[in-house]
Amino acid sequence: MIRPTESSPRTDAWRLWIDRCGGYAVFAADQLTIGGVRQQGNSAEVAVQTDWRRIEGTLIRHGGDYFWGPVPESRAPAAANATGDASRTPLGVGRQLLADGSRLPIDGAASLRIRKPSVLSASAVLELDPPHRFADHVDQILIAEKTLLIGPTAANHIRCASLDVSAVLVIRDGMWKAKLNRTSEPSRFLASETPRELVDLIPGRRVSLGPLDMMLEEV
């Protein structure tokens, strides 16, 4: 059972369900492990139903760029770098810059790509080529950096082709908020009382913004 909560968040990972759009795993961390689904032992933070090893590597965000690290840095041998931090390696050491639309360099049957749909946001989307699927019944992975855009075009992180409005999700102090964009075209679905200001997304509570019906879950 999902219990609504308004207390301080205890996580940087969520599930977001949007009617007529899909289900999404949302992460706000700067580093994520990626690998295959395993029945026993800990899986990677981003797990794919394929023939990959339990953990294939680490996706790293630095500024507005994304990098692939072949060895998960938190699990690397305890040899401290120049800053004395044994859990991280200096930027550029063993890392590969990932361009928009590029395939992550993982051997196996599945093909995972990274997409940065908007120049207005450093947030990114991880997409699998069919027929492979992510674990936990989600359609895509969203790596959030302050904002996520929702709308009918490819310029949005969450693309809902059936929508004729657009919206933005904003994370502040670990709390998510949402609002319809003021540039959205008038829609027959929009009532006069539809809020155009930021609305809190309380985990476990259903939120409606015009034609957008969504629910956030803490992980």
Beta strands, then each sheet from edge to edge (+ up, - down):
strand 1: 13-18
strand 2: 22-27
strand 3: 31-36
strand 4: 46-48
strand 5: 57-62
strand 6: 65-69
strand 7: 96-98
strand 8: 112-115
strand 9: 124-128
strand 10: 140-143
strand 11: 147-151
strand 12: 158-159
strand 13: 167-172
strand 14: 175-180
strand 15: 199-200
strand 16: 206-209
strand 17: 212-218
sheet 1: 8+ 9- 10+ 2+ 1- 17+ 16-
sheet 2: 4+ 3+ 5- 6+ 7-
sheet 3: 12+ 11+ 13- 14+ 15-
end
